[in-house]
Amino acid sequence: MSVKSEYFSLIENDIDPFLRVENGSTELYLVRHADALPGAEEVVDGGYDDQSLSELGRSQSLALAERMRQFTITAIYSSPIKRARQTASVVGDALGLEVRVDEALREVDLQPDPHLLANLDAEERARAVRGYLHDIESAALRVGIWSHIPGCEPSAKLRARLTSVMDRIVRQHSRERVAIVTHAGAINAYIAAALGLERDFFFPASNASISVLRVKGQQHLLIRLNDVAHLLRESVDS
């Protein structure tokens, strides 16, 4: 069968290989939270999950929100972790949407050392938080599979958690575009599961980046990966 004949056969059988939203799919805008690595003037007691968006992160969130205005987003979901909720709140305000927080959208459970920042001054805490994140991201990119990193959430459990929550969101939002603000590890793991990749972590998702996946039943189509065009424009404008 020729390519042309195969295409018209698909159309006649109501099969859309592009999984267009108007034909019943859901378009997921997977957004990594903005920067949350504050300097000494903003860092607080606690670990990485206790930090708020940095000055850079707040600027990134505004640029992200302006970019998201270009799409017809009907709902926005967020991880419960502070940096994701703050990013989602900026986007939600811009779009006039209430943020729906879902515990299952949290980051990979890394079980960090609870004494990581104990007895450190502000400058040392800021450096420690940055060093911690750098070490985790480096290990994730090098190893690629969370189950192979001691103390991390098992790969199968992580993928099952994220696939379950994403499938639930898809069922609730057929023929819609939905924004989901979450984390680098979570985005990697879900896309990897959807595409059948072995590695849980296969690309360094940038802060405030957008990756787009169309989903219909068991079909998945990756449309965009790690899009930061809005941040590049912000850099040029400034």
NUMI-105771 format. One record per residue: residue number from 1; z, x, y negated of N, C-alpha, C, O, CB in turn. Coordinates in steps of 0.001 Angstrom, whole numbers. Glycine has a CB too. Example, Ala and Ser with C-alpha at 12.3 -4.5 7.8 and 13.67 -1.06 7.14 Angstrom:
<pts>
n	n_z	n_x	n_y	ca_z	ca_x	ca_y	c_z	c_x	c_y	o_z	o_x	o_y	cb_z	cb_x	cb_y
1	7800	13190	5690	7800	12300	4500	7800	13200	3300	8465	14236	3319	9046	11308	4473
2	7080	12850	2250	7140	13670	1060	7870	12900	-30	8039	13409	-1138	5725	14084	598
</pts>
This chain:
<pts>
n	n_z	n_x	n_y	ca_z	ca_x	ca_y	c_z	c_x	c_y	o_z	o_x	o_y	cb_z	cb_x	cb_y
1	0	850	1189	0	0	0	0	891	-1246	765	1853	-1324	1235	-965	-1
2	-858	570	-2219	-924	1352	-3442	307	1079	-4296	1018	95	-4091	-2210	1032	-4226
3	546	1969	-5259	1680	1786	-6164	1538	474	-6919	2519	-247	-7099	1788	2966	-7152
4	306	155	-7369	64	-1077	-8111	353	-2291	-7243	991	-3240	-7700	-1377	-1122	-8622
5	-110	-2273	-5993	116	-3401	-5089	1594	-3568	-4784	2095	-4690	-4717	-667	-3212	-3791
6	2300	-2445	-4599	3736	-2505	-4306	4496	-3092	-5480	5438	-3864	-5297	4282	-1109	-3970
7	4080	-2721	-6699	4743	-3246	-7889	4597	-4768	-7965	5579	-5476	-8191	4167	-2590	-9157
8	3373	-5271	-7777	3152	-6715	-7870	3825	-7454	-6713	4201	-8617	-6860	1650	-7023	-7886
9	3979	-6797	-5579	4695	-7392	-4454	6164	-7588	-4819	6759	-8615	-4495	4562	-6511	-3190
10	6734	-6613	-5483	8127	-6720	-5918	8296	-7875	-6896	9239	-8660	-6788	8596	-5405	-6562
11	7369	-7974	-7856	7443	-9036	-8858	7350	-10407	-8194	8107	-11318	-8530	6324	-8873	-9904
12	6419	-10550	-7249	6226	-11836	-6571	7455	-12237	-5776	7722	-13427	-5610	5014	-11774	-5648
13	8208	-11259	-5281	9403	-11550	-4489	10676	-11519	-5335	11788	-11451	-4811	9522	-10555	-3344
14	10486	-11571	-6665	11607	-11629	-7596	12547	-10433	-7431	13766	-10582	-7523	12379	-12927	-7400
15	11988	-9261	-7191	12775	-8030	-7080	12467	-7164	-8290	11308	-6851	-8562	12464	-7263	-5744
16	13499	-6784	-9007	13326	-5983	-10217	13861	-4575	-9960	15076	-4381	-9939	14051	-6640	-11435
17	12983	-3591	-9763	13450	-2228	-9483	14176	-1593	-10663	14874	-594	-10491	12283	-1358	-9089
18	14022	-2159	-11858	14687	-1612	-13039	16037	-2290	-13313	16743	-1918	-14250	13781	-1756	-14255
19	16386	-3279	-12498	17668	-3981	-12626	17936	-4425	-14065	19012	-4179	-14609	18808	-3084	-12143
20	16969	-5066	-14658	17119	-5507	-16038	18225	-6557	-16146	18423	-7370	-15244	15790	-6069	-16571
21	18938	-6517	-17271	20049	-7437	-17488	19584	-8889	-17420	20269	-9738	-16849	20711	-7160	-18836
22	18427	-9171	-18000	17930	-10554	-18012	17604	-11065	-16613	17445	-12270	-16418	16691	-10655	-18891
23	17504	-10166	-15640	17230	-10575	-14263	18486	-10578	-13388	18403	-10584	-12160	16189	-9659	-13653
24	19653	-10573	-14045	20885	-10791	-13287	21797	-9600	-13095	22857	-9743	-12486	20542	-11294	-11989
25	21427	-8425	-13590	22296	-7262	-13414	23350	-7212	-14527	23310	-7995	-15477	21460	-5955	-13400
26	24279	-6284	-14386	25269	-6000	-15421	25043	-4561	-15879	24854	-3668	-15053	26747	-6216	-14894
27	25061	-4337	-17178	24866	-2996	-17712	26223	-2459	-18158	26834	-2974	-19095	23839	-2997	-18895
28	26680	-1413	-17468	27984	-829	-17749	27833	379	-18668	27103	1317	-18347	28693	-428	-16441
29	28512	360	-19795	28540	1480	-20720	29847	2231	-20470	30906	1838	-20961	28418	1002	-22222
30	29756	3308	-19706	30926	4080	-19318	31193	5136	-20388	30415	6076	-20556	30725	4737	-17918
31	32286	4972	-21099	32591	5806	-22255	33808	6681	-21960	34860	6183	-21559	32839	4935	-23507
32	33654	7982	-22162	34842	8832	-22083	35579	8754	-23424	34951	8743	-24483	34457	10321	-21731
33	36899	8701	-23375	37715	8655	-24588	37382	9823	-25512	36822	10829	-25078	39208	8672	-24232
34	37730	9680	-26776	37522	10739	-27761	38565	11847	-27587	39486	11727	-26780	37582	10164	-29193
35	38405	12916	-28351	39262	14095	-28223	40735	13768	-28467	41085	13086	-29431	38808	15173	-29194
36	41583	14268	-27578	43031	14046	-27695	43781	15355	-27487	44826	15391	-26838	43510	12987	-26671
37	43231	16431	-28051	43880	17743	-27981	44301	18138	-29393	43617	18915	-30059	42925	18826	-27350
38	45425	17600	-29841	45851	17827	-31219	46324	19251	-31465	46725	19964	-30545	46949	16867	-31578
39	46267	19640	-32720	46814	20925	-33106	48323	20820	-33262	48914	19774	-32996	46170	21423	-34403
40	48934	21905	-33693	50391	21949	-33804	50930	20886	-34754	52053	20412	-34581	50834	23321	-34271
41	50136	20509	-35758	50610	19528	-36742	50653	18110	-36189	51265	17234	-36800	49726	19561	-37967
42	50011	17863	-35038	49964	16502	-34481	50534	16382	-33075	50810	15269	-32628	48552	16018	-34470
43	50718	17482	-32370	51150	17423	-30977	52553	16826	-30882	53392	17052	-31754	51117	18827	-30339
44	52801	16058	-29808	54100	15425	-29590	54691	15917	-28273	54000	16531	-27459	53971	13877	-29587
45	55964	15642	-28079	56609	15992	-26814	55931	15256	-25669	55385	14167	-25850	58117	15659	-26853
46	55973	15856	-24500	55356	15232	-23329	54092	15963	-22926	53775	17020	-23473	55043	13764	-23604
47	53375	15404	-21973	52165	16016	-21456	50912	15514	-22139	50968	14913	-23212	52062	15777	-19992
48	49778	15768	-21502	48480	15379	-22062	48384	13869	-22257	47840	13404	-23258	47345	15859	-21155
49	48910	13102	-21305	48805	11645	-21394	49639	11057	-22531	49455	9896	-22896	49230	11021	-20086
50	50543	11837	-23085	51374	11359	-24190	50748	11619	-25555	51250	11137	-26570	52732	12010	-24127
51	49660	12374	-25586	49045	12748	-26862	48147	11639	-27400	47493	10923	-26641	48240	14035	-26703
52	48131	11514	-28715	47224	10582	-29384	45898	11275	-29669	45768	12483	-29470	47850	10045	-30696
53	44924	10519	-30130	43667	11118	-30545	43920	12122	-31671	44752	11899	-32551	42664	10030	-30995
54	43193	13213	-31621	43287	14224	-32676	42479	13777	-33887	41822	12736	-33854	42788	15604	-32168
55	42529	14558	-34944	41692	14263	-36112	40223	14226	-35711	39477	13349	-36146	41918	15310	-37228
56	39806	15188	-34874	38433	15191	-34366	38170	13936	-33550	37117	13314	-33687	38169	16447	-33513
57	39119	13559	-32704	38953	12374	-31863	38806	11097	-32662	38029	10216	-32292	40117	12241	-30931
58	39540	10988	-33750	39430	9791	-34590	38050	9716	-35239	37471	8638	-35366	40529	9785	-35674
59	37532	10874	-35646	36180	10916	-36211	35144	10557	-35148	34201	9815	-35424	35880	12314	-36797
60	35316	11079	-33936	34401	10763	-32836	34421	9266	-32520	33377	8676	-32243	34771	11574	-31581
61	35590	8661	-32560	35713	7228	-32253	34941	6376	-33244	34313	5388	-32866	37180	6808	-32248
62	34989	6759	-34508	34253	6012	-35531	32750	6131	-35319	32016	5151	-35447	34626	6512	-36932
63	32295	7348	-34991	30865	7545	-34720	30444	6766	-33477	29369	6166	-33448	30546	9047	-34540
64	31287	6778	-32462	31021	6023	-31239	30934	4527	-31528	30026	3849	-31046	32109	6296	-30194
65	31875	4016	-32311	31890	2586	-32633	30618	2178	-33357	30053	1118	-33085	33112	2239	-33488
66	30169	3020	-34279	28932	2716	-35017	27748	2695	-34058	26864	1847	-34180	28691	3755	-36148
67	27729	3623	-33106	26637	3654	-32114	26653	2406	-31244	25600	1850	-30933	26745	4910	-31226
68	27837	1967	-30853	27944	824	-29954	27512	-480	-30610	27226	-1463	-29926	29357	695	-29457
69	27469	-483	-31933	26966	-1665	-32637	25504	-1936	-32297	25029	-3059	-32463	27126	-1490	-34148
70	24786	-914	-31821	23362	-1063	-31521	23127	-1886	-30259	22021	-2375	-30029	22714	303	-31371
71	24160	-2036	-29447	24006	-2723	-28166	24720	-4080	-28213	25680	-4261	-28961	24565	-1851	-27006
72	24246	-5008	-27421	24859	-6329	-27382	25982	-6318	-26357	25824	-6816	-25242	23810	-7426	-27045
73	27114	-5748	-26742	28266	-5649	-25852	29062	-6945	-25922	29386	-7416	-27013	29159	-4431	-26224
74	29378	-7522	-24770	30104	-8796	-24755	31567	-8659	-24352	32342	-9600	-24524	29425	-9752	-23820
75	31959	-7496	-23816	33356	-7293	-23412	33640	-5800	-23409	32738	-4986	-23211	33644	-7920	-22003
76	34902	-5448	-23629	35300	-4044	-23596	36587	-3903	-22801	37564	-4612	-23042	35478	-3483	-25026
77	36573	-2978	-21851	37720	-2696	-20994	38200	-1280	-21260	37441	-431	-21728	37363	-2885	-19495
78	39474	-1034	-20953	40023	299	-21184	41034	685	-20118	41722	-158	-19543	40669	371	-22553
79	41100	1982	-19876	42201	2579	-19126	43492	2332	-19912	43441	2164	-21131	41962	4121	-18884
80	44642	2306	-19243	45908	2100	-19957	46415	3350	-20673	47356	3256	-21462	46959	1625	-18992
81	45824	4507	-20424	46305	5748	-21014	45975	5776	-22507	44900	5343	-22924	45687	6970	-20295
82	46909	6288	-23300	46871	6169	-24760	45539	6583	-25373	44989	5846	-26192	47964	6997	-25361
83	45010	7735	-24999	43784	8242	-25628	42600	7309	-25387	41725	7185	-26244	43456	9640	-25100
84	42567	6650	-24223	41494	5696	-23933	41708	4402	-24714	40764	3851	-25280	41421	5401	-22419
85	42950	3918	-24743	43240	2678	-25481	42937	2829	-26965	42406	1909	-27588	44705	2272	-25291
86	43273	3984	-27534	43005	4191	-28959	41510	4242	-29241	41044	3695	-30240	43670	5479	-29443
87	40762	4894	-28368	39301	4932	-28527	38713	3533	-28404	37881	3127	-29215	38662	5870	-27478
88	39150	2800	-27388	38644	1440	-27156	38985	521	-28319	38199	-359	-28671	39218	867	-25854
89	40156	723	-28917	40579	-124	-30039	39646	26	-31228	39306	-959	-31883	42008	216	-30458
90	39226	1263	-31511	38298	1493	-32623	36959	805	-32354	36384	172	-33240	38086	3008	-32849
91	36473	941	-31118	35208	299	-30746	35358	-1222	-30766	34491	-1929	-31279	34744	774	-29346
92	36452	-1715	-30211	36687	-3158	-30176	36745	-3766	-31568	36195	-4842	-31805	37972	-3456	-29439
93	37412	-3076	-32491	37484	-3574	-33870	36090	-3653	-34490	35773	-4604	-35205	38395	-2668	-34727
94	35265	-2653	-34213	33911	-2626	-34780	33045	-3746	-34220	32181	-4283	-34914	33249	-1277	-34508
95	33284	-4093	-32955	32453	-5106	-32291	33079	-6502	-32334	32463	-7473	-31895	32208	-4706	-30845
96	34289	-6601	-32858	34961	-7895	-32898	35369	-8380	-31519	35346	-9579	-31245	34072	-8919	-33548
97	35750	-7430	-30635	36119	-7776	-29266	37537	-7327	-28964	37972	-6267	-29414	35142	-7149	-28269
98	38253	-8138	-28202	39596	-7775	-27761	39486	-6823	-26574	38706	-7065	-25653	40425	-9040	-27384
99	40252	-5758	-26592	40230	-4776	-25511	41043	-5295	-24329	42188	-5719	-24487	40780	-3411	-25995
100	40438	-5255	-23146	41116	-5667	-21925	41544	-4409	-21167	40700	-3654	-20685	40192	-6576	-21041
101	42834	-4189	-21065	43362	-2996	-20404	43499	-3256	-18915	44051	-4277	-18503	44723	-2583	-21009
102	42995	-2328	-18105	43066	-2467	-16651	43619	-1178	-16054	43043	-107	-16241	41668	-2798	-16051
103	44726	-1281	-15343	45402	-129	-14762	44495	672	-13837	44634	1891	-13740	46626	-580	-14007
104	43575	4	-13160	42708	675	-12184	41696	1605	-12838	41042	2385	-12147	41979	-354	-11350
105	41555	1534	-14162	40603	2401	-14879	41242	3723	-15327	40621	4494	-16058	40043	1663	-16099
106	42466	3979	-14893	43151	5213	-15282	42440	6443	-14719	41565	6338	-13860	44608	5186	-14805
107	42833	7589	-15217	42249	8854	-14785	42727	9213	-13383	43661	8608	-12859	42602	9975	-15773
108	42081	10195	-12792	42510	10739	-11509	43985	11122	-11605	44411	11730	-12586	41640	11967	-11100
109	44760	10763	-10582	46174	11121	-10557	46282	12602	-10213	46017	13016	-9085	46970	10241	-9529
110	46684	13403	-11227	46728	14860	-11066	48132	15399	-10817	48295	16565	-10460	46154	15521	-12287
111	49153	14549	-11006	50542	14935	-10799	50867	16267	-11495	51206	17247	-10832	50837	15037	-9301
112	50763	16297	-12836	51044	17546	-13561	52517	17926	-13505	53380	17091	-13233	50608	17418	-15013
113	52785	19186	-13765	54149	19687	-13798	54911	19010	-14937	54523	19163	-16095	54167	21228	-13960
114	56005	18252	-14641	56731	17546	-15706	57413	18481	-16693	57803	18056	-17781	57761	16635	-15101
115	57561	19745	-16327	58218	20716	-17203	57207	21579	-17960	57570	22601	-18542	59151	21606	-16389
116	55941	21166	-17948	54872	21973	-18533	55146	22361	-19982	54898	23499	-20379	53567	21225	-18452
117	55664	21405	-20783	55836	21644	-22209	57299	21797	-22621	57620	21749	-23808	55213	20523	-22985
118	58172	21979	-21654	59600	22077	-21959	59905	23332	-22770	59383	24414	-22498	60422	22075	-20666
119	60765	23157	-23775	61272	24286	-24569	60179	25075	-25290	60298	26288	-25467	62042	25218	-23678
120	59125	24390	-25702	58050	25045	-26447	58035	24533	-27882	58345	23368	-28131	56677	24802	-25768
121	57675	25402	-28826	57523	24909	-30193	56163	24216	-30308	55390	24203	-29350	57654	26078	-31236
122	55872	23642	-31476	54667	22820	-31642	53393	23597	-31353	52498	23092	-30674	54608	22258	-33048
123	53302	24809	-31859	52101	25608	-31641	51915	25932	-30167	50796	25889	-29655	52164	26895	-32455
124	53003	26254	-29486	52938	26563	-28058	52585	25322	-27246	51837	25410	-26272	54270	27147	-27576
125	53125	24154	-27644	52798	22904	-26942	51310	22598	-27060	50665	22225	-26080	53627	21728	-27505
126	50773	22758	-28259	49346	22483	-28470	48493	23392	-27590	47533	22933	-26970	48968	22670	-29958
127	48838	24679	-27534	48085	25612	-26689	48239	25265	-25210	47286	25377	-24439	48548	27055	-26941
128	49453	24839	-24814	49704	24514	-23414	48893	23296	-22966	48349	23280	-21861	51193	24261	-23193
129	48814	22281	-23826	48026	21084	-23500	46556	21449	-23338	45905	20998	-22396	48190	20002	-24596
130	46031	22261	-24249	44632	22691	-24163	44394	23528	-22912	43378	23369	-22235	44239	23492	-25413
131	45327	24411	-22611	45186	25236	-21423	45225	24427	-20143	44486	24705	-19200	46261	26274	-21393
132	46097	23417	-20113	46211	22549	-18940	44895	21820	-18691	44394	21799	-17566	47361	21533	-19124
133	44335	21222	-19743	43088	20475	-19575	41951	21414	-19173	41141	21071	-18312	42727	19725	-20874
134	41888	22579	-19782	40842	23543	-19434	40921	23930	-17966	39900	24008	-17284	40953	24792	-20311
135	42136	24173	-17478	42307	24568	-16081	41883	23455	-15123	41242	23713	-14104	43761	24954	-15820
136	42246	22213	-15460	41883	21077	-14600	40366	20889	-14575	39777	20721	-13507	42574	19779	-15088
137	39734	20916	-15751	38283	20717	-15819	37549	21852	-15111	36544	21617	-14439	37817	20617	-17285
138	38040	23069	-15256	37399	24208	-14596	37491	24081	-13086	36521	24333	-12371	38037	25523	-15051
139	38672	23685	-12601	38851	23515	-11159	37973	22382	-10638	37381	22496	-9565	40327	23239	-10828
140	37889	21285	-11400	37084	20140	-10971	35611	20507	-10868	34943	20132	-9905	37262	18972	-11938
141	35100	21242	-11858	33694	21640	-11833	33419	22664	-10739	32359	22645	-10113	33283	22204	-13186
142	34376	23556	-10511	34184	24599	-9509	34249	24043	-8085	33409	24365	-7245	35230	25688	-9687
143	35256	23206	-7827	35479	22684	-6475	34678	21406	-6228	34040	21252	-5187	36969	22414	-6249
144	34721	20487	-7208	33891	19285	-7140	34449	18126	-6358	33982	16998	-6520	32617	19628	-6572
145	35437	18364	-5513	35987	17300	-4659	37506	17297	-4832	38172	18284	-4523	35587	17509	-3140
146	38050	16179	-5330	39468	16130	-5672	40368	16382	-4471	41427	16992	-4613	39802	14793	-6282
147	39969	15927	-3306	40796	16120	-2111	40991	17600	-1784	41914	17954	-1050	40166	15408	-918
148	40135	18460	-2319	40242	19887	-2055	41137	20606	-3064	41351	21814	-2963	38870	20509	-2060
149	41664	19845	-4047	42539	20432	-5063	43962	19928	-4815	44195	18721	-4888	42054	20069	-6518
150	44907	20802	-4527	46278	20386	-4206	46893	19506	-5292	46761	19784	-6484	47153	21607	-3990
151	47565	18443	-4860	48280	17573	-5779	47450	16477	-6404	47992	15656	-7144	48865	18378	-6840
152	46146	16428	-6137	45269	15428	-6753	45135	14180	-5887	45343	14223	-4674	43890	16025	-7013
153	44789	13087	-6519	44517	11834	-5825	43384	12050	-4823	42359	12625	-5190	44156	10705	-6835
154	43530	11610	-3570	42476	11810	-2567	41152	11183	-3005	41131	10119	-3624	42908	11221	-1221
155	40069	11845	-2681	38740	11393	-3103	38434	9969	-2658	37956	9159	-3452	37683	12325	-2561
156	38705	9661	-1399	38379	8327	-876	39170	7243	-1607	38634	6179	-1915	38664	8257	638
157	40441	7517	-1881	41282	6549	-2588	40786	6359	-4016	40723	5235	-4512	42755	7007	-2591
158	40437	7453	-4668	39928	7390	-6041	38641	6585	-6114	38511	5693	-6952	39693	8799	-6590
159	37696	6895	-5245	36413	6185	-5260	36594	4701	-4954	35944	3855	-5567	35447	6811	-4251
160	37473	4385	-4010	37713	2982	-3654	38333	2234	-4837	37956	1096	-5118	38637	2885	-2410
161	39272	2863	-5523	39922	2235	-6681	38913	1918	-7772	38884	803	-8293	41023	3143	-7238
162	38085	2900	-8117	37137	2703	-9208	35995	1766	-8835	35557	961	-9656	36577	4031	-9643
163	35512	1869	-7600	34448	966	-7164	34937	-473	-7166	34197	-1382	-7542	33947	1354	-5766
164	36184	-684	-6746	36747	-2034	-6704	36843	-2649	-8093	36440	-3796	-8290	38123	-2010	-6055
165	37373	-1898	-9063	37524	-2461	-10403	36163	-2661	-11066	35964	-3654	-11766	38407	-1552	-11269
166	35226	-1738	-10859	33894	-1891	-11450	33160	-3083	-10835	32486	-3830	-11544	33069	-603	-11257
167	33289	-3259	-9525	32652	-4405	-8870	33220	-5714	-9408	32488	-6687	-9592	32843	-4331	-7342
168	34521	-5734	-9658	35146	-6945	-10206	34610	-7236	-11606	34313	-8385	-11935	36686	-6793	-10245
169	34488	-6209	-12417	33946	-6383	-13771	32502	-6869	-13714	32107	-7746	-14481	34031	-5061	-14563
170	31717	-6299	-12807	30316	-6712	-12650	30225	-8187	-12270	29401	-8919	-12819	29611	-5847	-11584
171	31065	-8628	-11336	31037	-10036	-10917	31367	-10970	-12074	30831	-12074	-12161	32019	-10271	-9768
172	32244	-10526	-12952	32670	-11373	-14069	31689	-11371	-15233	31780	-12213	-16126	34019	-10929	-14557
173	30750	-10426	-15226	29871	-10268	-16390	28406	-10116	-16006	27720	-9214	-16489	30304	-9070	-17204
174	27935	-10992	-15143	26528	-10980	-14788	25675	-11249	-16016	26004	-12106	-16837	26237	-12012	-13695
175	24576	-10511	-16139	23634	-10640	-17251	24273	-10248	-18593	23881	-10760	-19642	23110	-12077	-17324
176	25245	-9349	-18555	25914	-8912	-19782	25975	-7385	-19845	25759	-6688	-18853	27337	-9508	-19864
177	26277	-6894	-21048	26512	-5467	-21271	27988	-5281	-21584	28521	-5926	-22487	25611	-4905	-22431
178	28642	-4409	-20848	30082	-4248	-20935	30436	-2787	-21206	29892	-1888	-20565	30759	-4736	-19645
179	31341	-2549	-22150	31826	-1203	-22434	33116	-958	-21662	33994	-1819	-21619	32051	-1003	-23955
180	33227	224	-21050	34415	589	-20282	34859	1973	-20743	34177	2966	-20491	34133	565	-18733
181	35995	2033	-21412	36500	3304	-21933	37489	3888	-20931	38539	3301	-20668	37170	3115	-23331
182	37151	5026	-20386	37978	5624	-19352	37935	7153	-19479	37947	7668	-20597	37506	5173	-17943
183	37884	7879	-18378	38107	9323	-18393	37008	10075	-17645	36239	9487	-16884	39464	9649	-17783
184	36950	11383	-17878	35888	12198	-17280	35904	12129	-15757	34861	11930	-15133	36023	13645	-17728
185	37075	12291	-15159	37168	12255	-13700	36807	10903	-13133	36130	10810	-12109	38555	12628	-13258
186	37263	9839	-13807	36979	8479	-13339	35487	8169	-13429	34911	7599	-12503	37780	7454	-14156
187	34863	8547	-14549	33426	8301	-14722	32631	9065	-13671	31736	8504	-13039	32966	8709	-16142
188	32952	10330	-13483	32271	11140	-12470	32395	10510	-11085	31402	10367	-10372	32843	12562	-12452
189	33596	10142	-10713	33841	9630	-9362	33112	8313	-9116	32564	8100	-8034	35337	9442	-9133
190	33102	7423	-10117	32426	6144	-9923	30914	6321	-9808	30282	5750	-8919	32754	5195	-11072
191	30341	7110	-10705	28894	7332	-10637	28527	8035	-9336	27519	7703	-8712	28411	8162	-11848
192	29343	9007	-8923	29087	9714	-7663	29105	8745	-6487	28254	8822	-5600	30127	10827	-7446
193	30076	7831	-6480	30151	6839	-5402	28944	5911	-5427	28383	5580	-4382	31444	6021	-5514
194	28548	5492	-6628	27413	4571	-6766	26107	5206	-6311	25247	4535	-5740	27280	4110	-8213
195	25963	6507	-6567	24714	7205	-6231	24759	7913	-4880	23767	8503	-4451	24392	8211	-7304
196	25911	7853	-4211	26026	8480	-2897	26108	9990	-2938	25645	10663	-2017	24876	8085	-2057
197	26696	10536	-4006	26837	11982	-4131	28085	12467	-3392	29081	11749	-3304	26902	12389	-5614
198	28023	13674	-2869	29176	14231	-2155	30279	14651	-3120	31457	14406	-2861	28746	15426	-1303
199	29903	15282	-4231	30886	15767	-5200	31480	14605	-5996	30757	13704	-6421	30242	16790	-6154
200	32784	14631	-6193	33444	13633	-7032	33244	13942	-8509	33206	13034	-9339	34937	13563	-6707
201	33117	15225	-8835	33005	15671	-10221	31772	16563	-10312	31782	17693	-9823	34304	16432	-10697
202	30705	16054	-10940	29434	16788	-10910	28860	17095	-12284	27840	17776	-12382	28430	16011	-10132
203	29508	16596	-13372	29038	16958	-14711	30216	16911	-15688	31137	16115	-15505	27892	16002	-15179
204	30194	17750	-16713	31295	17777	-17691	31109	16694	-18747	30452	16925	-19762	31387	19161	-18369
205	31673	15533	-18521	31536	14425	-19467	32164	14796	-20805	33323	15206	-20858	32188	13143	-18905
206	31411	14654	-21870	31890	15004	-23208	32771	13898	-23774	32628	12731	-23408	30710	15271	-24150
207	33674	14269	-24660	34482	13260	-25350	33583	12305	-26124	32633	12727	-26783	35499	13930	-26302
208	33890	11020	-26038	33146	9956	-26726	31697	9848	-26267	30855	9314	-26989	33180	10191	-28217
209	31404	10351	-25076	30049	10234	-24532	29836	8859	-23895	30787	8158	-23552	29788	11347	-23496
210	28565	8497	-23750	28185	7211	-23143	27287	7482	-21941	26282	8185	-22050	27458	6283	-24180
211	27658	6919	-20798	26788	6927	-19618	26546	5471	-19231	27473	4661	-19247	27428	7748	-18419
212	25325	5143	-18891	24968	3736	-18647	24458	3550	-17224	23575	4270	-16757	23901	3260	-19658
213	25036	2568	-16554	24658	2249	-15182	24380	753	-15091	25176	-63	-15555	25774	2674	-14173
214	23249	400	-14494	22959	-1018	-14231	23334	-1328	-12786	23033	-560	-11873	21446	-1355	-14500
215	23995	-2465	-12598	24500	-2831	-11271	24143	-4278	-10967	24305	-5169	-11801	26033	-2621	-11183
216	23654	-4486	-9750	23391	-5836	-9266	23658	-5831	-7768	22887	-5254	-7001	21918	-6302	-9592
217	24740	-6467	-7350	25110	-6429	-5935	25398	-5004	-5513	26238	-4330	-6109	24000	-7030	-5059
218	24704	-4546	-4487	24877	-3180	-4003	23857	-2210	-4613	23786	-1047	-4216	24768	-3155	-2488
219	23074	-2692	-5572	22074	-1838	-6211	22650	-1200	-7480	23338	-1861	-8259	20800	-2652	-6546
220	22362	88	-7677	22825	809	-8850	21662	1628	-9420	20894	2240	-8678	24036	1724	-8500
221	21552	1626	-10733	20503	2407	-11385	21116	3126	-12590	21593	2486	-13527	19300	1493	-11822
222	21097	4454	-12555	21614	5253	-13659	20561	5327	-14753	19446	5797	-14522	22016	6673	-13181
223	20917	4865	-15937	19986	4806	-17067	20206	5963	-18034	19251	6494	-18600	20133	3478	-17807
224	21476	6355	-18223	21797	7355	-19224	23027	8120	-18757	23933	7538	-18161	22033	6706	-20619
225	23062	9425	-19026	24201	10237	-18596	24659	11144	-19733	23883	11943	-20258	23834	11077	-17353
226	25934	11007	-20106	26562	11919	-21074	25825	11941	-22419	25573	13009	-22978	26616	13333	-20497
227	25487	10773	-22923	24774	10641	-24192	25752	10851	-25357	26725	10109	-25493	24083	9245	-24294
228	25492	11857	-26192	26337	12136	-27358	25501	12215	-28641	25882	12902	-29589	27115	13452	-27151
229	24379	11522	-28671	23495	11573	-29838	24224	11147	-31113	23949	11681	-32187	22270	10680	-29615
230	25142	10198	-31007	25890	9723	-32167	26798	10817	-32734	27037	10856	-33941	26720	8495	-31791
231	27302	11700	-31877	28150	12800	-32336	27321	13899	-32980	27777	14564	-33910	28962	13370	-31175
232	26115	14089	-32491	25224	15083	-33098	24835	14662	-34501	24771	15488	-35411	23967	15285	-32239
233	24575	13380	-34673	24234	12861	-36013	25413	13032	-36964	25242	13384	-38131	23825	11364	-35936
234	26620	12777	-36441	27828	12929	-37249	27978	14367	-37707	28370	14627	-38845	29070	12489	-36461
235	27664	15303	-36815	27776	16733	-37154	26775	17110	-38237	27100	17854	-39162	27553	17609	-35902
236	25559	16593	-38117	24517	16885	-39101	24881	16292	-40456	24706	16931	-41493	23157	16340	-38628
237	25397	15042	-40435	25735	14373	-41693	26865	15058	-42429	26908	15054	-43660	26105	12940	-41433
238	27784	15650	-41675	28934	16286	-42306	28606	17684	-42808	29471	18359	-43367	30093	16350	-41333
</pts>
